């Protein structure tokens, strides 16, 4: 195996690919469950993105270190145990430092365990690559995931409640005096799906090679 | 009895796993290309949910909760193991799925042929772990209620995935803008189905 430097072209690709061409949410269809449920406001979305960043990159490294020791028959259980222990860590930290956000995320912190983005990357990447590369892959994919989360939450919070990160932007700008009303529809869960649908539309209109045949 | 029917209806329609909480989305989107496979997946989910929710209910009430270990010894009444619930629940689910897979393979190879493919996928289906966590959050009073809740949320998933698959089979014959084909239009359909399901929300049971 050739030894390449940390920021060689190949490694950079690991980081940048998941941002667009191979985005976990819009292309790989991974990690959608949590992505949609917690995007009503920016704050929980950011917390979720950071939690996934931590869990995914650490789990990727750990599983990659153990990849030659894990018998393939029981690998799913081993992976789940690694992920579950990391998630317990995140959950306890959130409860201790940002209790209100952790209440808001409710079961979705626990659901990071079954967030397919993590299992998917472990299966597809960490099991066959060295820890360094697995770390980069974890970082790249959680950035790709986080970006979509934040874009969706940005529009839903701005249009739905007229605030950004809890700060009343539209009120300060005086938009309400012009007769603008918040679009209550954006807060409802189904609009998250439609927002992601539109994002995919925009992405694929720009990036023709992602278009599906059917 | 009335209470049980209420829990069931609520889990199927009002608090539908897919449309109200977006749980199980990954397999929901990935395996809804044809009605036939989606029926297989939905059936497997109902089956696994009906098994794992009651087991996790017992675990929660006799091992994990604060003071739940009193049946074992009085001195355990201050022990609170609930921080372990994620790892316990997922272990139960993963091993149940493995067990179910082995049993079906031995007992009915025909059923295994149609379901077998989906079983490993179910271990990481968030709807399964989600149901157990909701069961924990809502604190059902007895095991029958928990079982009915498990069945109900499984049935809700079944309904959702079969419905989406039917629509996707039809939409193949219509003109969708190229960039929206496949995943994009599927998201939007699911959103519209979700809006339709929201009409159940006002129902008080």
Interface residues (C-beta under 8 A of the other chain):
Chain A: X26 X27 X29 X30 X31 X32 X33 X34 X36 X37 X76 X77 X80 X81 X84 X85 X87 X88 X91 X92 X106 X107 X110 X111 X113 X114 X115 X116 X119 X188 X189 X190 X191 X192 X193 X194 X196 X197 X198 X200 X201 X202 X204 X205 X211 X212 X213 X214
Chain B: X19 X20 X21 X22 X23 X24 X25 X26 X29 X30 X83 X84 X85 X86 X87 X90 X91 X94 X95 X98 X120 X123 X124 X125 X126 X128 X129 X130 X133 X134 X137 X172 X177 X178 X179 X180 X181 X182 X183 X184 X185 X186 X187 X188 X190 X191 X192 X193 X194 X195 X198
